[in-house]
């Protein structure tokens, strides 16, 4: 049987705080960051089921999301960006997507139902897709 350490776990490790320092998250950006961390943790199965590695990735993903949202808001305000800003946005967006894929948060969008047909239904139709209605 393992002997438990008498030393308490840090507030960050135990989930009581997001940062080692006591930092107030009582700002719009702070609340957004905390909300994203909590939502991504829920999407990964709940905060109590996460490994430290997944927790680390979720924080990075939430940070990148906040920075990307700030860049998008700035673009909407001014209507312009520089080449360097667009390249940085692209790098951050790609990094965020890779991290999301790594922990299972980023899934390909669902395709049309007819592309998920089983082979028997496909053969019964004579090897063709069902006709789609045209929207006008």
N, C-alpha and C positions, 0 to 999 in steps of 0.2 A: 504494500500500500504506500502510495506517495505521501510524503510529509508536506503539508501546506506551509508556505512561507508566511511568516508573521507580518511581513512588509505589505502594506496596502498597495493596490494597483493605482496607477496614475488616473486622474480624472479623464484623460483622453482615452486611455486603454479601456476603462470601465464604461465609457460612453456618456459620462456626465457632462463633458465639455468637448468642443471640437478642437480647441487649441490649448496648448500648455499654459499660455498666459491667459489671464482673465480678460477676454476681449468681448465687449458688448456687441451683440449681433442685432441691436435695436436700431437699425437703419434700413432703408429699403433694400440696399444691396446685400446687407448682412442677412436680412430675413429671406431674401431670394436664395442666397447660398445655402442657408440651413434647410429651407424647403426642398431644394434640389437634392441635397445629401440625403434627406429623409425619404424622398420619393424614389430615388435610385436605389436606396437600401431596401425599401419595400419591394421594388421590382426584382431585386435579387434574392428575395425570400425572407426579408426581415432583418433588422439590425442584429438581433440576437443569434442569427445563423451565419453571419459573415466572418470570413477569415480576416486577419489583419491586412493581408495583401489586397483583398477585394475592397476593404474599407479605404485603403490608401488610394486605389484606383478611382473609387467613387468620389473622393474629395478632389482629385485632379480633374475628373470629368465635370464636376460642379463648378470648379474654378474656371475651366475653359468655357463652359456655358455662360457664366456671368460676363467674362471678358468679351466673348463673341456677341452677346446681347448688347453690351455697351458700344461695341463697334457698329453694330447694326443701327442702334439709336442715333449715333453720331452721323451715320450716312443719311438717315431719314431727315435729320435736322438740316444738314448742309447740302445734301444731294450730290456730294462729290467725295472721292477718295483719291489718295495718291497710289502709285504703283506699289510702293513699300507697304502701305496699309493693306492693300488687297493681297499681297503675297503673305504678309503676316497672318491675315484672316484665313487664308487658304491653309497655311501650315497648322494653325491652331485647330481649324475644323477637321483636317485630316487626322491630327493627333487624337482629337476627341473621339472621332469615329473608330480609330484603331483600338483605343482603350475600351470603348463601349462593346466592340466586337469581342475583345479578349475576355470580358466578364459576362457576356451573354445579354447585354442590354440592347444591342443593335441588331435587329432582325430585318431581313429583306421584306419589303411590303408584300402583302398577299396578292397573288395573281388572280385572274378571273377564275371562277369556279370550273369552267369548261377545261382549263388546262390541268386540273387535278383529277380528271376522269380516270377511272380505272381502265385497264386495257380491254376488258370485256365489253364495257359500254361503248368504247371507241370502235371496236370491231362490229358491234351490233348496228352501229350507225353507218356501217360501210366504210369505215376509215376516214370519216370526215367530222369536222366540228359542227355543233349545232348552229343553226342560223341565228344571227343576232338581229334584234330589232334596231332600226335606224332611229336615232333621236333627232328631232327637228327643232 
